[in-house]
Structures are given as structure tokens and as C-alpha cells.
């Protein structure tokens, strides 16, 4: 069973015992997996006796070591976006106990799309390693962005391994720790995450304990999906695949939160105003005034190998953006923000009117990188009456006219011809 911790855009996926054993397990931030393959090994047999979670930022695993030592493995995400593990050993016996502790790990600094095996793109990386009291793994990406991981620990550090030997007297406690601190150079990023501390107040109080607990849990979940960007608070779409700003998801969430936390609408409106479409680009499907479908911070997107920095393949984010601005004004009466965003709102409305005119009263779309560009945007989201995907919406990997595993630049060059052929097949059928 997976245990997920999340705070301010950083998230960790582990098993109940704290190890990172599965394909998607790891420590992520800025759409990059900085840490994976974590395994804790002791020279004595240990049994997992329980696990628990304290909110969205902390988790605990409890072990019994030969009925003599209790191990509490504490994991948390700090205010600075760092991932910290503490190993607290309690000798509950009346005899001295010696332990050898091995903590193995890998530092891939890989893009989340590589983890998901999405798009067939991979990058061969040369990661520099500097070992010492404060070890560091550093990598200069294809997008000219530096991504580093510093490791602070009281264990002896080697490449991919931390070692320690403990001797505990009767009823004595010993503590080991490792702290993984990611760093991303932000000079080349127009929008980015900022390290900060934020706490959402509970603005709802009832005379029912169970109902209060529902709201408290909702705030915990909302906090886990909240990122503090350089333009304000923006809700992410989901963890782990969609831990990034999504036009439709972020806007609708901010809309629902207007009576309680209008700062989400402020951050979301400003964030997407900064990356609103300015030109026509068939690769990213950008158009003047169009609000993006999603924005990624990873290397594949910012190096141009994949069109997600940002990707504009949606037709409902732009109308929703205008609606959110109107609802924000209605709930808050704050005209200053609306005046600030007036050029962006005007461009969004112009995009809507232009597409309505072209579509004969409808906003129509053709298949792009996403087959379906509304709410149900999965390939199978809009089927025929028989429940099968429509022919002209077949994904590119199922169309015979498409090359296998194309790069996104190659996909761009063949897409118009491929769409024509698929359209002809549809008319014949």
C-alpha cells in the first residue's frame, strides 16, 4: 500500500514501511524525481508492527527488532521542500545492543514523464557527485536549468549508500537522520514554486464533531494539493501524475473555494495570465488569448522535447478563466485585480468570440496531442454508441500512418497529414 506525503508542490510516495520499492515511488518536486530506490537494511531481523500518518506532511512506521529494540521511522516534507527521514532506535531491553544500519538510495534526477513512460522520451544524464559532510548530486539539464540534491546526515555517506553503527545501552535511545534538499535554478523559469510556510485556517465551525472533522480533512487534502507559486496559491490537479497546474482543474477548484479562500482565485488568475497564449503554435496548440491545459516544470518540457511548458490543448479552460474572474469580482468586490488582468481577460474573450464565429456558434476542435479537449479528455472519454473510440480520435500509437515512438518535433511535422488521412478513413466508413 502506498503512503503519499505532499506539501507545496513537493511529494513523496513510499510503501508502509518507508521504503521506495515500486516503479512510481520516490521524492518529487518541479516535475522531477530526485530520489528513488530507498531501502533500509539492518543486520538484525525487524518486523513492521504498524504505520500511521499525521496530516499530509508526516508519516511514521514502527518496527520491532528482535523484541529488544523499537524503531520509529519518521518521514516528513519540510517548509523548504526537503524530504527528511529520522530513524529513532529505543533499546527496551536490559542488555546492550549493537546495530548496523544501511540506507541505500538512488538519485536519478529524472523527468516525471520518464517515470510514467509517457511519450517514449528518455535523457541520458551525467550526474556529478560530491561526497562529504554535506554531499551533493548536481546535474545541468538539456533545458539549461540546474537541478541539484544536497544530502545532510549524521551517517557515513557513500555514493548511493549511508552507513552507521549504533551501540545502545539498556533503555537508551539513538537517532539517525537523512535530509534530502532539492534545488532548482529558477532564472530560466517564468513561473515557479517558492519555498514558504502557509497554513489554511479552518473557516467553518459547526456544533457537530463529525462534520467539523470532515472540513478539517478537506483542508488537509486541499493543503496537500496546494502550491505556492511566484504569482500566489494555485491548486494542483492530482498526485502523483498530475502534480502541476492544470487550467481546467485549478480554475474550477479555485471557483469552488471562493466563499472560503479567495486567495486561490487570485493566484490562479495571475498564474495563468502570465502563461496565456500569445501566438499560433501547432506543436503546443497555443493561440492568442488561449488559457493552457497544463504547465510542467520538468526537463523534457522546458528543453522542447515535449510540448508541456505549457500545453494549450483544451477548449474549456479559457471560458472558465473568464467565469472565475467574474465570480471573483462578485464574491470579493475587488476591482483592482480585474483591472490588473483586463488585457488578459480581453484576450480570452476575443479568443472565445473568434472560435465561436469559426465554429458556427460552437467552440469546435480537432484532434491534437489530446484526442478529446474538454472535461473528458482521455482517449476513451468520448466513445461511439457502441462504446468504442471514434476512428478520427484514435491515439497516435494506434494509427498506421504514424511512425512508431516519434519525437514530439517529428509528431508536429507529420500531424497535419496524419489527421487528413484519419479523417478520410472516417468519411469512407
C-alpha positions in Angstrom: 0.0 0.0 0.0 1.3 3.4 -0.9 1.8 6.3 1.5 1.8 9.7 0.0 3.2 12.9 1.6 2.7 16.3 0.0 3.4 19.9 0.7 3.8 23.0 -1.5 4.5 21.1 -4.8 6.8 18.5 -3.3 5.6 15.0 -2.7 6.9 11.6 -1.6 5.5 8.1 -2.5 6.7 5.2 -0.3 5.4 1.9 1.0 4.1 1.5 4.5 7.5 0.5 5.8 9.0 3.7 4.4 11.0 2.1 1.6 10.6 3.1 -2.1 10.2 -0.2 -3.9 7.6 0.4 -6.6 8.2 1.9 -10.0 6.5 5.2 -9.1 7.8 5.5 -5.6 10.2 8.4 -4.9 10.7 12.0 -3.9 9.4 14.6 -6.5 9.4 18.3 -6.9 9.3 20.5 -10.0 8.1 17.5 -12.1 11.4 15.8 -11.3 12.1 12.6 -9.3 15.1 13.4 -7.2 15.2 10.3 -5.1 14.1 6.6 -5.6 15.0 3.1 -4.6 15.3 3.8 -0.9 15.8 0.7 1.2 16.6 0.4 4.9 18.5 -2.6 5.9 19.5 -3.8 9.4 21.8 -6.6 10.5 19.1 -7.9 12.7 15.6 -9.0 11.8 12.9 -6.3 12.0 9.2 -6.7 11.9 6.8 -3.9 10.8 4.2 -3.6 13.6 2.3 -0.5 12.4 2.3 2.6 10.4 0.4 6.0 10.7 0.2 9.4 9.1 -0.1 12.8 10.7 -1.7 15.1 8.1 -0.3 15.3 4.6 3.3 16.0 5.6 4.3 13.3 8.1 4.2 9.6 8.3 5.6 7.0 10.7 6.5 3.3 10.6 7.0 1.3 13.7 9.3 -1.8 13.9 10.2 -4.4 16.5 13.9 -5.5 16.3 14.2 -9.0 17.9 11.9 -7.9 20.7 14.7 -5.8 22.1 14.7 -2.5 20.1 11.8 -0.4 18.9 12.5 1.6 15.7 10.4 4.6 14.8 10.9 5.6 11.2 9.6 9.2 10.8 9.3 10.8 7.3 8.3 14.4 6.5 8.4 17.2 4.0 9.8 20.4 5.4 8.9 24.0 4.8 11.8 24.3 2.4 10.6 21.4 0.3 13.2 19.0 1.7 12.5 15.3 2.5 13.7 14.2 5.9 13.9 10.8 7.5 14.6 10.2 11.2 15.4 6.7 12.5 14.8 6.6 16.2 16.0 3.5 18.0 14.8 2.7 21.5 16.5 -0.1 23.4 13.7 -1.5 25.6 15.8 -4.4 26.9 18.1 -4.7 29.9 21.2 -5.5 27.8 23.4 -3.7 25.5 22.5 -3.9 21.8 24.7 -3.2 18.7 23.1 -2.5 15.3 24.5 -1.9 11.8 22.3 0.3 9.7 22.4 0.6 5.9 20.3 3.1 4.0 20.6 2.7 0.2 19.2 5.1 -2.4 19.4 6.3 -6.0 19.4 9.9 -7.3 18.1 9.8 -10.9 17.0 13.5 -11.2 14.6 12.3 -14.0 11.6 13.9 -15.5 8.2 12.6 -14.4 7.2 11.8 -18.0 10.2 9.3 -18.0 8.9 7.8 -14.8 5.4 7.4 -16.4 7.0 6.2 -19.7 4.9 8.7 -21.5 5.9 9.9 -24.9 8.8 7.5 -25.4 11.4 10.2 -24.5 14.4 9.5 -22.3 17.5 11.5 -21.5 21.0 10.1 -20.7 22.3 12.1 -17.8 25.7 12.6 -16.4 25.1 13.4 -12.7 28.1 14.8 -10.8 28.6 13.6 -7.2 30.4 15.4 -4.4 30.6 13.3 -1.1 31.5 14.7 2.3 29.8 16.1 5.4 27.2 17.7 3.1 27.0 15.5 -0.1 25.6 16.9 -3.3 24.4 15.4 -6.6 24.3 18.0 -9.4 23.0 18.0 -13.0 22.8 20.6 -15.7 19.8 19.8 -17.8 19.2 20.0 -21.6 17.0 23.0 -20.8 19.9 24.8 -19.2 18.3 24.5 -15.7 20.5 23.3 -12.8 18.9 20.6 -10.6 20.8 19.6 -7.5 20.1 17.4 -4.5 22.0 18.0 -1.2 22.1 15.4 1.5 22.6 16.2 5.1 23.1 13.3 7.5 24.9 12.1 10.7 25.6 8.8 8.9 28.7 7.9 6.9 27.8 8.7 3.3 29.0 6.9 0.2 27.6 7.0 -3.3 24.1 5.7 -3.1 24.6 4.5 0.5 24.6 5.8 4.1 26.0 3.6 6.8 26.0 3.8 10.6 26.8 1.5 13.6 24.9 2.0 16.8 25.6 0.7 20.3 22.7 1.3 22.7 22.9 0.7 26.4 19.8 -0.6 28.2 16.9 1.8 27.8 19.0 4.1 25.7 17.8 6.0 22.6 19.8 6.7 19.4 18.8 8.8 16.4 20.0 8.8 12.8 18.7 11.2 10.2 19.0 12.0 6.5 17.7 15.2 4.8 17.4 15.5 1.1 17.3 19.1 -0.1 16.4 19.7 -3.8 17.5 22.8 -5.6 16.3 24.1 -9.0 17.8 27.2 -10.6 14.8 29.4 -11.4 16.5 32.0 -13.7 15.1 30.5 -16.9 11.6 29.8 -15.4 8.9 32.4 -15.9 6.7 30.8 -13.3 7.9 28.6 -10.5 7.3 27.3 -7.0 8.5 29.3 -4.0 9.6 27.9 -0.6 7.3 29.3 2.1 5.2 28.3 5.1 1.4 28.6 4.7 -1.4 27.3 6.9 -5.0 27.4 5.8 -7.3 28.4 8.7 -10.4 26.4 9.3 -13.2 28.9 8.4 -16.1 26.5 9.1 -17.3 25.6 12.5 -20.5 23.6 13.4 -22.0 22.0 16.5 -21.3 18.5 15.1 -17.9 17.0 15.8 -18.1 14.6 12.8 -18.9 17.4 10.4 -16.1 19.6 11.8 -13.8 16.7 11.1 -15.0 16.5 7.5 -14.0 20.1 7.0 -10.7 19.5 8.7 -9.9 16.6 6.5 -10.9 18.6 3.4 -8.4 21.3 4.5 -5.7 18.7 4.9 -6.4 17.4 1.4 -6.5 20.9 -0.1 -3.2 21.7 1.6 -1.6 18.6 0.0 -2.7 19.8 -3.4 -1.7 23.5 -3.0 1.4 25.0 -4.4 2.8 28.5 -3.6 4.0 29.9 -6.9 5.6 33.3 -7.6 2.1 34.5 -8.5 0.2 33.1 -5.5 -1.6 30.0 -4.4 -2.5 27.5 -7.2 -4.2 24.1 -6.6 -2.6 21.2 -8.4 -4.7 18.7 -10.3 -3.6 15.5 -8.5 -0.8 13.3 -7.1 1.3 11.7 -8.4 0.7 12.0 -12.2 -0.8 15.5 -12.3 1.1 17.4 -9.6 1.1 20.6 -11.6 -1.1 23.5 -12.5 -4.0 22.4 -14.8 -6.1 25.2 -16.4 -9.5 23.5 -16.0 -8.8 21.8 -12.7 -7.1 24.7 -11.0 -9.8 27.2 -12.2 -12.7 25.0 -11.1 -11.2 24.3 -7.7 -10.5 28.0 -7.1 -14.0 28.8 -8.2 -15.5 26.4 -5.6 -13.2 27.8 -2.9 -14.2 31.5 -3.5 -16.5 31.7 -0.4 -13.7 30.4 1.9 -10.3 31.1 0.3 -10.4 33.7 -2.4 -6.6 33.8 -2.5 -6.7 30.7 -4.6 -8.6 32.5 -7.3 -6.1 35.4 -7.1 -3.1 33.2 -7.5 -4.7 31.1 -10.3 -5.8 34.1 -12.3 -2.4 35.7 -12.1 -0.5 32.5 -12.8 -2.4 31.6 -16.0 -2.4 35.2 -17.1 1.4 35.0 -17.2 1.4 32.0 -19.5 -1.7 32.9 -21.6 -1.3 32.2 -25.3 0.3 34.9 -27.4 0.9 33.3 -30.8 -0.1 30.4 -33.0 2.0 27.3 -32.4 0.7 24.0 -33.8 3.1 22.0 -31.6 1.8 23.2 -28.2 -1.5 24.2 -29.7 -1.1 27.8 -28.5 -3.3 30.5 -29.8 -3.5 34.2 -28.8 -5.7 34.6 -25.7 -5.9 30.9 -25.0 -5.5 29.6 -21.4 -3.3 26.5 -21.1 -4.4 23.0 -20.4 -1.4 22.3 -18.2 2.1 23.6 -17.2 5.1 21.4 -16.4 8.3 22.3 -14.7 10.3 19.3 -15.9 13.4 19.0 -18.2 11.6 17.3 -21.1 9.1 20.1 -21.3 11.5 23.0 -20.9 14.0 21.6 -23.3 11.3 21.4 -26.0 11.3 17.6 -26.3 7.7 17.6 -25.1 5.2 20.5 -25.5 4.1 20.9 -21.9 5.7 24.2 -20.9 2.9 25.0 -21.3 0.5 22.8 -23.4 -2.7 24.5 -24.6 -4.8 21.6 -25.8 -8.1 22.4 -24.2 -11.2 24.4 -25.2 -12.9 24.9 -21.9 -10.1 26.5 -19.8 -10.4 29.9 -21.5 -14.2 30.3 -20.9 -13.7 29.1 -17.3 -10.9 31.6 -16.8 -13.3 34.5 -17.7 -16.0 32.9 -15.4 -13.6 32.7 -12.5 -12.7 36.4 -12.9 -16.4 37.3 -12.9 -17.2 35.2 -9.9 -14.1 36.5 -8.0 -15.4 40.1 -8.5 -18.9 39.1 -7.4 -17.7 37.4 -4.2 -14.9 39.9 -3.2 -15.7 43.2 -4.9 -12.0 43.6 -5.6 -11.9 45.6 -8.9 -8.1 46.1 -8.6 -7.3 42.6 -9.6 -9.8 42.7 -12.5 -8.2 46.0 -13.7 -4.8 44.4 -13.5 -5.9 41.4 -15.6 -8.0 43.5 -18.0 -5.7 42.8 -21.0 -5.7 39.1 -20.3 -9.5 38.9 -19.9 -10.0 40.9 -23.1 -7.7 38.5 -25.0 -9.5 35.5 -23.5 -12.9 36.9 -24.6 -11.6 37.6 -28.1 -10.4 34.0 -28.4 -13.8 32.8 -27.4 -15.6 35.1 -29.9 -13.2 34.2 -32.7 -13.7 30.4 -32.1 -17.5 30.8 -31.8 -17.5 32.6 -35.2 -15.3 29.9 -36.8 -17.4 27.1 -35.3 -20.9 28.5 -36.3 -21.9 29.2 -32.7 -19.8 26.4 -31.1 -16.2 26.2 -30.0 -15.0 23.3 -32.0 -11.7 21.5 -32.0 -9.7 18.9 -34.0 -7.6 16.2 -32.6 -4.3 17.4 -31.3 -1.9 15.8 -28.8 -5.1 15.1 -26.8 -7.9 13.4 -28.7 -10.6 15.0 -26.5 -10.1 18.6 -25.4 -13.0 19.0 -22.9 -13.6 17.7 -19.4 -13.4 14.0 -20.5 -10.1 14.4 -22.2 -8.9 10.8 -22.1 -8.7 8.9 -25.4 -11.7 6.8 -24.4 -13.6 9.7 -22.9 -16.0 10.3 -25.8 -16.9 6.9 -27.4 -19.3 5.9 -30.1 -22.7 4.5 -29.2 -21.1 1.0 -29.2 -18.6 2.2 -26.6 -15.5 2.2 -28.8 -13.3 5.3 -29.5 -14.3 7.2 -32.7 -11.9 6.5 -35.6 -10.7 10.0 -36.0 -9.9 10.1 -32.3 -7.6 7.1 -32.3 -4.4 7.8 -30.3 -1.3 8.2 -32.5 0.2 4.9 -31.4 -2.8 3.1 -32.9 -2.8 4.9 -36.2 -0.9 3.0 -39.0 0.0 6.3 -40.7 2.0 7.4 -37.6 5.7 6.5 -37.1 6.4 4.4 -34.0 7.6 6.3 -31.0 8.1 9.7 -32.7 9.8 12.6 -31.1 7.4 15.5 -30.5 9.0 17.6 -33.2 8.5 14.7 -35.6 5.0 14.4 -34.4 4.4 18.0 -35.3 5.8 17.6 -38.8 3.5 14.7 -39.7 0.4 15.6 -37.7 -1.5 17.6 -40.3 -1.0 14.8 -43.0 -1.9 12.1 -40.4 -5.1 14.0 -39.4 -6.1 14.2 -43.0 -5.7 10.5 -43.6 -7.6 9.6 -40.5 -10.4 12.0 -41.5 -10.6 10.3 -44.9 -10.9 6.9 -43.3 -13.7 8.2 -41.1 -15.7 9.5 -44.2 -15.2 6.2 -46.0 -16.5 4.3 -43.0 
